[in-house]
Amino acid sequence: MGISTNFYLELQLLCGSTDALYYRFSELKNFYGIEDQKPLIGATGGPQAISSGFLSITLKCVGASMGEKQPMTKKLPATTTVGKLKFLCESFFKLKSMKLKLFLQEEGSPLPLLLDNDASSLMDHGVGNDSVILIDEDS
């Protein structure tokens, strides 16, 4: 009576053979219909960078009672909400107990755009890479 293939594989698994592990892994992938993962392809045809969904945003405090604070550039996800950005600004600039208003300063526009919906994302307001957000206190 011969030794079955399964017994031989089990023996190799117990002994720690990597060949047996790979064979078993392949067997299980085929059994459950799992395909190998392919890398994500971006618009450039190469793998997507992790930072591709992030925006580089410059934050500037313009409120009179905020004191002079240096502008700060941060990389944030495009899906960040206006409410979350207000919270982050409080933390970045140490603006506790102050109600904030945020404005998008667009190049070529004489007046900044008020970002008034706390539930909407930066992407919804048209905030792009290298945008400038002005931080003011709500009066």
Summary of the structure (lengths in Angstrom):
residues: 139
radius of gyration: 27.0
end to end distance: 90.1
largest distance: 91.3
contacts: 305
relative contact order: 0.16
helix: 32%
strand: 24%
